[in-house]
Amino acid sequence: MASFSFFLLSILVASSVADIKFESCGGSAATLDKLVLGTNGKIKLAPLSKINVEYKLNVNVPLPSAVDVKIDVTRKVLWSDISMCSFLNGLCNERRVTCAEIQKLSQNAPPSMQGPCPLPQGIHTKAIVVDLPQDFDAGTIGRMLGSGTYKIKVEIKSNNQMLACGSVSGLEIEV
């Protein structure tokens, strides 16, 4: 499903397996039963880095081909979590994501990264390795946010009904 592909991609951008904690925060359509990110407990966002991703997703009811996705990104600073959304240029705004968009983005992706959209009812598992290219650059946003510990929360809705919600904390990013 486009929404879960978007969710996993969001997590990929800034994560490691060191002290990762995944929590479901509601929704009736799907649950993420397993999520493993990183190699040797770290993900480094640098040219030629490899990022391992493995997940198991249980889709309880057929998902729609278009959903509304909202992302919240916070960074641990001393004893509190500070919202990073003002630096992310609209990424945190609720956004409509369609299967057509996901299919267009995955046209040049290897077969291991492609899948049906929307995801049908059932259990879906995938294990992939993402190779960052030689010319990879975390960009201005990566440099502004910097290395640190992050939390990402993703809400997926359709017609104002919560389909799925998940939050991942303890994400270590190294830029």
DRENDREN-103154 format. One record per residue: x, y, z of N, C-alpha, C, O, CB in turn; residue number from 0; residue in three letters. Coordinates in Angstrom, 1 decimal. Glycine has a CB too. Layout:
% DRENDREN-103154
n_px;n_py;n_pz;ca_px;ca_py;ca_pz;c_px;c_py;c_pz;o_px;o_py;o_pz;cb_px;cb_py;cb_pz;num;residuo
X;Y;Z;X;Y;Z;X;Y;Z;X;Y;Z;X;Y;Z;NUM;ALA
...
//
This chain:
% DRENDREN-103154
n_px;n_py;n_pz;ca_px;ca_py;ca_pz;c_px;c_py;c_pz;o_px;o_py;o_pz;cb_px;cb_py;cb_pz;num;residuo
0.8;-1.2;0.0;0.0;0.0;0.0;0.9;1.2;0.0;1.9;1.3;0.6;-1.0;0.0;1.2;0;MET
0.5;2.2;-0.7;1.2;3.4;-0.8;1.6;4.0;0.5;2.7;4.5;0.8;0.5;4.5;-1.7;1;ALA
0.6;4.0;1.4;0.8;4.6;2.7;1.9;3.9;3.5;2.7;4.6;4.2;-0.5;4.6;3.5;2;SER
1.9;2.6;3.5;3.0;1.9;4.3;4.3;2.0;3.6;5.3;2.0;4.3;2.6;0.4;4.5;3;PHE
4.3;2.1;2.3;5.6;2.3;1.6;6.2;3.7;2.0;7.3;3.8;2.3;5.5;2.2;0.1;4;SER
5.3;4.6;2.1;5.7;6.0;2.5;6.1;6.0;3.9;7.1;6.6;4.3;4.5;7.0;2.3;5;PHE
5.4;5.2;4.8;5.8;5.1;6.2;7.2;4.5;6.4;8.0;5.0;7.1;4.8;4.2;6.9;6;PHE
7.5;3.4;5.7;8.8;2.8;5.8;9.9;3.6;5.2;11.0;3.7;5.7;8.7;1.4;5.1;7;LEU
9.6;4.3;4.1;10.6;5.2;3.5;10.9;6.3;4.5;12.0;6.7;4.7;10.1;5.8;2.2;8;LEU
9.9;6.8;5.2;10.1;7.9;6.2;11.0;7.4;7.3;11.9;8.1;7.8;8.8;8.3;6.8;9;SER
10.8;6.2;7.7;11.7;5.6;8.8;13.1;5.4;8.3;14.1;5.6;9.0;11.1;4.3;9.3;10;ILE
13.2;5.0;7.0;14.5;4.7;6.4;15.4;6.0;6.5;16.6;5.9;6.7;14.4;4.2;5.0;11;LEU
14.8;7.1;6.3;15.5;8.3;6.1;16.3;8.7;7.4;17.4;9.3;7.3;14.6;9.5;5.8;12;VAL
15.9;8.2;8.5;16.6;8.6;9.8;16.5;7.5;10.8;15.8;7.7;11.8;16.1;9.9;10.3;13;ALA
17.2;6.4;10.7;17.0;5.4;11.7;18.2;4.4;11.9;19.1;4.3;11.0;15.8;4.6;11.4;14;SER
18.2;3.8;13.0;19.1;2.6;13.3;18.3;1.7;14.2;17.2;2.0;14.6;20.4;3.1;14.0;15;SER
18.9;0.5;14.5;18.2;-0.4;15.4;18.6;-0.3;16.8;18.0;-0.9;17.7;18.5;-1.8;14.9;16;VAL
19.5;0.6;17.1;19.9;0.8;18.5;18.8;1.4;19.3;18.5;2.6;19.1;21.2;1.6;18.6;17;ALA
18.3;0.7;20.3;17.2;1.2;21.2;16.0;1.7;20.5;15.3;2.5;20.9;17.7;2.3;22.0;18;ASP
15.7;1.1;19.3;14.5;1.4;18.6;13.3;0.8;19.3;13.3;-0.3;19.8;14.5;0.9;17.1;19;ILE
12.3;1.6;19.4;11.0;1.2;20.1;9.9;1.5;19.1;9.7;2.7;18.8;10.8;1.9;21.5;20;LYS
9.1;0.5;18.7;8.0;0.7;17.8;6.7;0.6;18.6;6.6;-0.4;19.4;8.0;-0.3;16.6;21;PHE
5.8;1.5;18.4;4.5;1.4;19.1;3.4;1.7;18.1;3.5;2.6;17.3;4.5;2.4;20.3;22;GLU
2.3;0.9;18.3;1.1;1.1;17.5;0.3;2.2;18.2;0.3;2.1;19.5;0.3;-0.2;17.3;23;SER
-0.2;3.1;17.5;-1.0;4.2;18.2;-2.5;4.2;17.6;-3.1;5.3;17.6;-0.4;5.5;18.1;24;CYS
-2.9;3.1;17.2;-4.3;3.0;16.7;-4.5;2.6;15.3;-3.5;2.4;14.5;-5.0;4.3;16.9;25;GLY
-5.7;2.6;14.9;-6.1;2.2;13.5;-6.6;0.8;13.4;-6.3;0.0;14.3;-4.9;2.3;12.6;26;GLY
-7.5;0.6;12.5;-8.2;-0.7;12.4;-7.9;-1.5;11.2;-8.3;-2.6;11.0;-9.7;-0.5;12.5;27;SER
-7.1;-0.9;10.2;-6.9;-1.6;9.0;-5.7;-2.5;8.9;-5.7;-3.5;8.2;-6.9;-0.6;7.9;28;ALA
-4.6;-2.1;9.6;-3.4;-2.8;9.5;-2.5;-2.6;10.7;-2.6;-1.6;11.4;-2.6;-2.3;8.2;29;ALA
-1.6;-3.6;11.0;-0.7;-3.5;12.1;0.7;-4.0;11.5;0.8;-4.9;10.7;-1.1;-4.4;13.3;30;THR
1.7;-3.3;12.0;3.1;-3.6;11.7;3.6;-4.5;12.8;3.8;-4.0;13.9;4.0;-2.3;11.5;31;LEU
3.8;-5.8;12.5;4.2;-6.8;13.5;5.7;-6.8;13.7;6.1;-7.3;14.7;3.7;-8.1;13.1;32;ASP
6.5;-6.4;12.7;7.9;-6.5;12.8;8.6;-5.4;12.0;8.1;-5.1;10.8;8.5;-7.9;12.3;33;LYS
9.6;-4.8;12.5;10.3;-3.8;11.8;11.8;-3.8;12.2;12.1;-3.6;13.4;9.7;-2.4;12.0;34;LEU
12.7;-4.1;11.3;14.1;-4.2;11.6;14.8;-3.2;10.6;14.6;-3.3;9.4;14.7;-5.6;11.5;35;VAL
15.6;-2.3;11.1;16.3;-1.3;10.3;17.8;-1.3;10.6;18.1;-1.4;11.8;15.7;0.1;10.4;36;LEU
18.6;-1.2;9.6;20.0;-0.9;9.9;20.9;-2.1;9.8;20.5;-3.3;9.6;20.2;-0.4;11.2;37;GLY
22.2;-1.9;9.9;23.3;-2.9;9.9;24.1;-2.6;11.1;24.6;-1.5;11.3;24.1;-2.8;8.5;38;THR
24.3;-3.7;11.9;25.1;-3.6;13.1;24.6;-2.4;14.0;25.4;-1.7;14.6;26.6;-3.3;12.7;39;ASN
23.3;-2.2;14.0;22.8;-1.2;14.9;22.9;0.2;14.5;22.5;1.1;15.3;23.4;-1.4;16.2;40;GLY
23.3;0.5;13.3;23.5;1.9;12.9;23.1;2.1;11.4;23.1;1.2;10.6;25.0;2.4;13.1;41;LYS
22.6;3.3;11.2;22.4;3.7;9.8;23.2;5.0;9.6;22.9;6.0;10.3;20.9;3.9;9.4;42;ILE
24.1;5.0;8.7;24.8;6.2;8.4;24.3;6.7;7.0;24.4;6.0;6.0;26.4;6.0;8.4;43;LYS
23.9;8.0;7.0;23.4;8.6;5.7;24.6;9.2;5.0;24.9;10.4;5.2;22.3;9.6;6.0;44;LEU
25.3;8.3;4.2;26.5;8.8;3.5;26.6;8.0;2.2;26.0;7.0;2.1;27.8;8.5;4.4;45;ALA
27.4;8.5;1.3;27.5;7.9;0.0;28.0;6.4;0.2;28.9;6.1;1.0;28.5;8.6;-0.9;46;PRO
27.4;5.5;-0.6;27.7;4.1;-0.7;27.4;3.3;0.6;27.8;2.1;0.7;29.2;3.9;-1.0;47;LEU
26.6;3.9;1.5;26.1;3.2;2.7;25.0;2.2;2.2;24.3;2.4;1.2;25.6;4.1;3.7;48;SER
24.9;1.1;3.0;23.9;0.1;2.8;22.9;0.1;4.0;23.4;0.2;5.1;24.5;-1.3;2.5;49;LYS
21.6;0.1;3.7;20.6;0.1;4.8;19.7;-1.1;4.6;19.1;-1.2;3.6;19.8;1.5;4.7;50;ILE
19.7;-1.9;5.6;18.9;-3.1;5.6;17.5;-2.8;6.2;17.4;-2.1;7.2;19.6;-4.3;6.4;51;ASN
16.5;-3.3;5.6;15.1;-3.1;6.0;14.3;-4.4;5.9;14.4;-5.1;4.9;14.4;-2.0;5.2;52;VAL
13.7;-4.7;7.0;12.8;-6.0;7.0;11.6;-5.6;7.8;11.6;-5.0;8.9;13.6;-7.2;7.7;53;GLU
10.4;-6.1;7.3;9.2;-5.8;8.0;8.2;-6.9;7.7;8.2;-7.7;6.8;8.6;-4.5;7.5;54;TYR
7.2;-7.0;8.6;6.0;-7.9;8.5;4.8;-7.0;8.8;4.7;-6.5;9.9;6.2;-9.1;9.5;55;LYS
3.9;-7.0;7.8;2.7;-6.1;7.9;1.5;-7.0;7.8;1.4;-7.7;6.8;2.7;-5.0;6.8;56;LEU
0.6;-6.9;8.7;-0.7;-7.6;8.7;-1.8;-6.6;8.3;-2.2;-5.8;9.1;-1.0;-8.3;10.1;57;ASN
-2.3;-6.8;7.1;-3.4;-6.0;6.6;-4.7;-6.7;6.9;-5.0;-7.8;6.4;-3.3;-5.7;5.1;58;VAL
-5.5;-6.1;7.8;-6.8;-6.7;8.3;-7.9;-6.6;7.3;-8.8;-7.5;7.2;-7.1;-6.2;9.6;59;ASN
-8.0;-5.4;6.6;-9.0;-5.1;5.7;-8.4;-4.5;4.4;-7.3;-3.9;4.5;-10.1;-4.2;6.2;60;VAL
-9.0;-4.7;3.2;-8.4;-4.1;2.0;-8.2;-2.6;2.2;-9.1;-1.9;2.7;-9.2;-4.4;0.8;61;PRO
-7.1;-2.1;1.8;-6.8;-0.7;2.0;-7.2;0.1;0.7;-7.1;-0.5;-0.4;-5.3;-0.5;2.3;62;LEU
-7.5;1.3;0.8;-7.9;2.1;-0.3;-6.6;2.5;-1.2;-5.5;2.4;-0.7;-8.6;3.4;0.1;63;PRO
-6.8;2.9;-2.4;-5.7;3.3;-3.3;-5.2;4.7;-3.0;-4.2;5.1;-3.6;-6.1;3.1;-4.7;64;SER
-5.9;5.5;-2.2;-5.4;6.8;-1.8;-5.7;7.0;-0.3;-6.8;6.7;0.2;-6.2;7.9;-2.7;65;ALA
-4.7;7.5;0.4;-4.9;7.7;1.8;-4.3;9.1;2.2;-3.5;9.7;1.4;-4.2;6.6;2.6;66;VAL
-4.6;9.6;3.4;-4.0;10.8;3.9;-3.0;10.4;4.9;-3.3;9.7;5.8;-5.1;11.8;4.5;67;ASP
-1.7;10.9;4.7;-0.6;10.6;5.6;-0.1;11.9;6.3;0.1;12.9;5.7;0.5;9.9;4.8;68;VAL
0.0;11.7;7.6;0.6;12.8;8.4;1.8;12.3;9.2;1.7;11.2;9.8;-0.5;13.4;9.4;69;LYS
2.9;13.1;9.1;4.1;12.6;9.8;4.5;13.7;10.8;4.4;14.9;10.5;5.3;12.4;8.7;70;ILE
5.0;13.3;12.0;5.6;14.2;13.0;7.0;13.7;13.3;7.2;12.5;13.6;4.7;14.2;14.3;71;ASP
7.9;14.6;13.2;9.3;14.2;13.5;9.8;15.1;14.7;9.7;16.3;14.6;10.2;14.5;12.2;72;VAL
10.3;14.4;15.7;10.9;15.1;16.9;12.3;14.6;17.1;12.6;13.5;16.8;10.0;15.0;18.1;73;THR
13.1;15.5;17.7;14.5;15.2;18.1;14.7;15.3;19.6;14.2;16.3;20.2;15.5;16.0;17.3;74;ARG
15.3;14.3;20.1;15.6;14.4;21.6;16.7;15.4;21.8;17.8;15.3;21.3;16.0;12.9;22.1;75;LYS
16.4;16.4;22.6;17.4;17.4;23.0;17.3;17.5;24.5;16.3;18.0;25.1;17.1;18.8;22.3;76;VAL
18.4;17.1;25.2;18.5;17.0;26.6;17.3;16.2;27.1;17.3;14.9;26.9;18.4;18.5;27.3;77;LEU
16.3;16.7;27.9;15.3;15.9;28.5;14.0;16.0;27.7;13.0;15.5;28.2;15.1;16.3;29.9;78;TRP
13.9;16.7;26.6;12.6;16.8;25.9;12.8;16.5;24.4;13.8;16.5;23.9;12.1;18.2;26.1;79;SER
11.6;16.3;23.8;11.5;16.1;22.4;11.1;17.5;21.7;10.1;18.1;22.1;10.5;15.0;22.0;80;ASP
11.9;17.9;20.7;11.6;19.2;20.1;11.1;18.8;18.6;11.8;18.0;17.9;12.9;20.1;20.0;81;ILE
10.0;19.4;18.2;9.5;19.2;16.9;10.5;19.8;15.8;11.0;20.9;16.0;8.1;19.9;16.7;82;SER
10.7;19.0;14.8;11.6;19.4;13.7;10.8;19.7;12.5;11.4;20.0;11.4;12.6;18.2;13.4;83;MET
9.5;19.8;12.6;8.6;20.0;11.4;8.9;21.3;10.8;8.7;21.4;9.5;7.2;19.9;11.8;84;CYS
9.2;22.3;11.5;9.5;23.7;10.9;10.6;23.6;9.9;10.7;24.4;9.0;9.7;24.7;12.0;85;SER
11.6;22.7;10.1;12.7;22.5;9.2;12.4;21.7;8.0;13.2;21.7;7.1;13.9;21.9;10.0;86;PHE
11.3;20.9;8.1;11.1;19.9;7.0;10.2;20.4;5.9;9.7;19.5;5.1;10.5;18.7;7.7;87;LEU
10.0;21.6;5.7;9.4;22.2;4.6;8.1;21.5;4.1;8.0;21.1;3.0;10.3;22.2;3.4;88;ASN
7.1;21.4;5.0;5.8;20.8;4.7;5.7;19.3;4.8;4.6;18.8;4.6;5.5;21.2;3.3;89;GLY
6.8;18.6;5.1;6.7;17.2;5.2;5.7;16.7;6.3;5.1;15.7;6.2;8.1;16.6;5.5;90;LEU
5.6;17.5;7.4;4.7;17.1;8.5;3.2;17.4;8.2;2.3;17.0;8.9;5.1;17.9;9.7;91;CYS
2.9;18.2;7.2;1.5;18.5;6.8;0.9;17.2;6.3;1.5;16.3;5.8;1.4;19.6;5.7;92;ASN
-0.4;17.1;6.6;-1.2;15.9;6.1;-1.1;16.0;4.6;-1.4;17.1;4.0;-2.7;15.9;6.6;93;GLU
-0.9;14.9;4.0;-0.7;14.8;2.5;-1.4;13.6;1.9;-1.4;12.5;2.5;0.8;14.8;2.2;94;ARG
-2.1;13.8;0.8;-2.7;12.7;0.1;-1.7;11.9;-0.7;-0.9;12.5;-1.4;-3.8;13.3;-0.9;95;ARG
-1.7;10.6;-0.5;-0.7;9.7;-1.2;-1.5;8.7;-1.9;-2.4;8.0;-1.4;0.3;9.0;-0.2;96;VAL
-1.2;8.6;-3.2;-2.0;7.6;-4.1;-1.1;6.5;-4.6;0.1;6.6;-4.6;-2.6;8.4;-5.3;97;THR
-1.7;5.4;-5.0;-1.0;4.3;-5.6;-0.3;4.8;-6.9;0.8;4.3;-7.2;-1.9;3.1;-5.9;98;CYS
-0.9;5.6;-7.6;-0.3;6.1;-8.9;1.1;6.8;-8.6;2.0;6.6;-9.3;-1.2;7.1;-9.6;99;ALA
1.1;7.6;-7.5;2.4;8.2;-7.1;3.5;7.2;-6.7;4.6;7.3;-7.1;2.2;9.2;-5.9;100;GLU
3.1;6.2;-5.9;4.0;5.2;-5.4;4.5;4.4;-6.6;5.7;4.1;-6.7;3.3;4.3;-4.4;101;ILE
3.6;4.0;-7.6;4.0;3.3;-8.7;5.0;4.1;-9.6;5.9;3.5;-10.2;2.8;2.8;-9.5;102;GLN
4.8;5.4;-9.7;5.7;6.2;-10.5;7.0;6.3;-9.8;8.1;6.2;-10.5;5.1;7.6;-10.7;103;LYS
7.1;6.4;-8.5;8.3;6.5;-7.8;9.1;5.1;-7.9;10.3;5.1;-7.9;8.1;6.8;-6.3;104;LEU
8.4;4.0;-8.0;9.1;2.7;-7.9;9.3;2.2;-9.3;9.8;1.0;-9.4;8.2;1.8;-7.2;105;SER
9.1;2.9;-10.4;9.3;2.4;-11.7;10.7;1.9;-12.0;10.9;0.9;-12.6;9.0;3.5;-12.7;106;GLN
11.7;2.6;-11.5;13.1;2.3;-11.7;13.7;1.5;-10.5;14.9;1.2;-10.5;13.9;3.5;-11.9;107;ASN
12.9;1.2;-9.5;13.4;0.4;-8.3;13.5;-1.1;-8.7;12.8;-1.6;-9.6;12.4;0.6;-7.1;108;ALA
14.5;-1.7;-8.0;14.6;-3.2;-8.2;13.3;-3.9;-7.8;12.6;-3.4;-7.0;15.8;-3.8;-7.4;109;PRO
13.1;-5.1;-8.4;11.8;-5.9;-8.1;11.6;-6.1;-6.6;10.5;-6.2;-6.1;11.9;-7.2;-8.8;110;PRO
12.7;-6.3;-5.8;12.6;-6.5;-4.4;12.0;-5.4;-3.7;11.4;-5.6;-2.5;14.0;-6.8;-3.8;111;SER
12.0;-4.2;-4.2;11.4;-3.0;-3.6;10.0;-2.7;-4.1;9.4;-1.8;-3.6;12.3;-1.8;-3.8;112;MET
9.5;-3.5;-5.1;8.2;-3.2;-5.6;7.2;-4.1;-5.0;7.5;-5.2;-4.4;8.2;-3.4;-7.1;113;GLN
5.9;-3.8;-5.1;4.8;-4.6;-4.6;3.5;-4.1;-5.0;3.4;-3.0;-5.7;4.9;-4.7;-3.0;114;GLY
2.5;-4.8;-4.7;1.1;-4.4;-5.1;0.7;-3.1;-4.4;1.1;-2.9;-3.2;0.1;-5.5;-4.9;115;PRO
-0.1;-2.3;-5.0;-0.7;-1.1;-4.4;-2.1;-0.9;-5.0;-2.3;-0.8;-6.2;0.2;0.1;-4.7;116;CYS
-3.1;-0.9;-4.1;-3.0;-1.0;-2.7;-2.7;-2.4;-2.2;-2.9;-3.4;-2.9;-4.3;-0.5;-2.0;117;PRO
-2.2;-2.5;-1.0;-1.9;-3.9;-0.4;-3.2;-4.6;-0.2;-4.1;-4.0;0.5;-1.0;-3.7;0.8;118;LEU
-3.3;-5.8;-0.6;-4.5;-6.6;-0.3;-4.5;-7.1;1.1;-3.4;-7.0;1.8;-4.7;-7.7;-1.3;119;PRO
-5.6;-7.6;1.6;-5.7;-8.2;2.9;-4.7;-9.4;3.0;-4.6;-10.1;2.0;-7.1;-8.6;3.2;120;GLN
-4.1;-9.5;4.1;-3.1;-10.6;4.3;-1.9;-10.2;5.0;-1.8;-9.0;5.4;-2.8;-11.3;3.0;121;GLY
-0.9;-11.1;5.1;0.4;-10.8;5.8;1.4;-10.5;4.7;1.6;-11.3;3.8;0.8;-11.9;6.7;122;ILE
2.1;-9.4;4.8;3.1;-9.0;3.8;4.4;-8.9;4.5;4.6;-8.1;5.5;2.7;-7.7;3.1;123;HIS
5.5;-9.6;4.0;6.8;-9.5;4.5;7.8;-9.1;3.4;7.6;-9.4;2.3;7.3;-10.8;5.2;124;THR
8.8;-8.4;3.8;9.8;-7.9;2.8;11.1;-7.7;3.6;11.2;-7.2;4.7;9.4;-6.6;2.1;125;LYS
12.2;-8.1;2.9;13.6;-7.8;3.4;14.3;-7.3;2.2;14.5;-7.9;1.2;14.3;-9.1;4.0;126;ALA
14.8;-6.0;2.3;15.5;-5.4;1.2;16.8;-4.7;1.7;16.9;-4.5;2.9;14.6;-4.4;0.5;127;ILE
17.7;-4.4;0.8;18.9;-3.6;1.1;18.8;-2.4;0.2;18.7;-2.5;-1.0;20.2;-4.5;0.9;128;VAL
18.9;-1.2;0.8;18.9;0.0;0.1;20.4;0.5;0.0;21.0;0.7;1.0;18.0;1.1;0.7;129;VAL
20.9;0.6;-1.2;22.2;1.1;-1.5;22.2;2.6;-1.8;21.6;3.0;-2.8;22.9;0.3;-2.6;130;ASP
22.8;3.4;-0.9;22.8;4.8;-1.2;23.9;5.1;-2.3;25.0;4.5;-2.3;23.2;5.7;0.1;131;LEU
23.6;5.9;-3.3;24.5;6.1;-4.4;25.8;6.9;-4.0;25.8;7.5;-3.0;23.8;6.8;-5.5;132;PRO
26.7;6.8;-4.9;28.0;7.6;-4.7;27.8;9.0;-4.5;28.5;9.7;-3.7;28.9;7.3;-5.9;133;GLN
26.8;9.6;-5.2;26.5;11.0;-5.1;25.5;11.4;-4.1;24.9;12.5;-4.1;26.1;11.6;-6.5;134;ASP
25.2;10.5;-3.1;24.2;10.8;-2.1;24.6;12.0;-1.3;25.7;12.1;-0.9;23.9;9.5;-1.2;135;PHE
23.6;12.9;-1.0;23.9;14.0;-0.1;22.6;14.2;0.8;21.5;14.3;0.2;24.1;15.3;-1.0;136;ASP
22.8;14.2;2.1;21.7;14.4;3.0;21.0;15.8;2.8;19.9;16.0;3.3;22.1;14.2;4.4;137;ALA
21.7;16.7;2.1;21.1;18.0;1.8;21.1;18.9;3.0;21.6;18.6;4.1;19.7;17.8;1.3;138;GLY
20.5;20.1;2.7;20.4;21.1;3.7;19.6;20.7;4.9;20.0;21.0;6.0;19.8;22.4;3.1;139;THR
18.5;20.0;4.7;17.7;19.6;5.8;18.4;18.6;6.7;18.4;18.8;7.9;16.4;18.9;5.3;140;ILE
19.2;17.7;6.1;20.0;16.7;6.9;21.0;17.4;7.7;21.2;17.1;8.9;20.6;15.7;6.0;141;GLY
21.6;18.4;7.1;22.7;19.2;7.9;22.0;20.0;9.0;22.6;20.2;10.1;23.5;20.0;6.9;142;ARG
20.9;20.6;8.7;20.2;21.4;9.8;19.7;20.6;10.9;19.9;20.9;12.1;19.0;22.2;9.2;143;MET
19.1;19.4;10.6;18.6;18.5;11.7;19.8;17.9;12.4;19.8;17.7;13.6;17.7;17.5;11.1;144;LEU
20.8;17.4;11.6;22.0;16.9;12.2;21.8;15.5;12.8;20.8;14.9;12.8;22.5;17.8;13.3;145;GLY
23.0;15.0;13.3;23.0;13.7;13.9;22.3;13.8;15.3;22.4;14.8;15.9;24.4;13.1;14.1;146;SER
21.6;12.7;15.7;21.0;12.7;17.0;19.9;11.6;17.1;19.9;10.7;16.2;20.3;14.0;17.2;147;GLY
19.1;11.6;18.1;18.1;10.6;18.4;16.7;11.2;18.0;16.4;12.3;18.5;18.1;10.2;19.9;148;THR
16.0;10.5;17.2;14.7;11.0;16.7;13.6;10.1;16.9;13.7;8.9;17.3;14.9;11.2;15.2;149;TYR
12.4;10.7;16.8;11.1;9.9;16.9;10.3;10.3;15.7;10.2;11.5;15.4;10.3;10.2;18.3;150;LYS
9.7;9.3;15.0;8.8;9.6;13.9;7.5;9.0;14.2;7.4;7.8;14.5;9.4;9.1;12.6;151;ILE
6.4;9.7;14.0;5.1;9.2;14.2;4.3;9.4;12.8;4.4;10.5;12.3;4.3;9.9;15.4;152;LYS
3.7;8.4;12.4;3.0;8.4;11.1;1.5;8.0;11.4;1.2;7.0;11.9;3.6;7.5;10.0;153;VAL
0.6;8.9;10.9;-0.8;8.5;10.9;-1.3;8.4;9.5;-1.0;9.2;8.6;-1.6;9.7;11.7;154;GLU
-2.1;7.3;9.3;-2.6;7.0;8.0;-4.2;7.0;8.1;-4.7;6.2;8.9;-2.1;5.7;7.4;155;ILE
-4.8;7.8;7.3;-6.3;8.0;7.4;-6.9;7.9;6.0;-6.3;8.1;5.0;-6.7;9.3;8.1;156;LYS
-8.2;7.6;6.1;-9.0;7.7;4.9;-10.4;8.2;5.3;-11.0;7.6;6.2;-9.1;6.3;4.1;157;SER
-10.9;9.2;4.7;-12.2;9.8;5.1;-12.2;10.1;6.6;-13.2;9.8;7.3;-13.3;8.9;4.7;158;ASN
-11.2;10.7;7.2;-11.0;11.0;8.6;-11.1;9.8;9.5;-11.2;9.9;10.7;-12.1;11.9;9.0;159;ASN
-11.0;8.6;9.0;-11.0;7.4;9.8;-9.5;6.9;9.9;-8.8;6.8;8.9;-11.9;6.2;9.2;160;GLN
-9.0;6.6;11.1;-7.7;6.2;11.3;-7.5;4.7;10.8;-8.2;3.8;11.4;-7.3;6.3;12.8;161;MET
-6.7;4.5;9.8;-6.5;3.2;9.2;-5.3;2.5;10.0;-5.4;1.3;10.3;-6.2;3.2;7.7;162;LEU
-4.3;3.3;10.2;-3.1;2.8;10.9;-2.3;3.9;11.5;-2.3;5.1;11.0;-2.2;1.9;10.0;163;ALA
-1.6;3.7;12.6;-0.8;4.7;13.2;0.4;4.0;13.9;0.2;3.0;14.6;-1.6;5.5;14.2;164;CYS
1.6;4.5;13.7;2.7;3.9;14.3;3.7;5.0;14.7;3.8;6.0;14.0;3.4;2.9;13.4;165;GLY
4.5;4.7;15.7;5.5;5.6;16.1;6.8;4.9;16.4;6.8;3.8;17.0;5.1;6.5;17.3;166;SER
7.9;5.4;15.9;9.2;4.7;16.1;10.1;5.7;16.8;10.3;6.9;16.4;9.8;4.2;14.8;167;VAL
10.6;5.3;18.0;11.5;6.2;18.7;12.9;5.6;18.9;13.0;4.4;18.7;10.9;6.6;20.1;168;SER
13.8;6.4;19.3;15.2;5.9;19.5;15.9;5.8;18.2;16.9;5.0;18.2;15.2;4.6;20.2;169;GLY
15.5;6.5;17.2;16.2;6.4;15.9;17.5;7.2;15.9;17.4;8.4;16.2;15.3;6.9;14.8;170;LEU
18.6;6.6;15.7;19.9;7.3;15.7;20.3;7.6;14.2;20.4;6.7;13.4;21.0;6.4;16.4;171;GLU
20.4;8.8;14.0;20.8;9.2;12.6;22.2;9.8;12.7;22.6;10.6;13.6;19.8;10.3;12.0;172;ILE
23.0;9.4;11.7;24.4;10.0;11.6;24.5;10.6;10.2;24.4;9.9;9.2;25.5;8.9;11.9;173;GLU
24.7;11.9;10.2;24.8;12.6;8.9;26.2;12.9;8.6;26.5;13.5;7.5;24.0;13.9;8.9;174;VAL
//
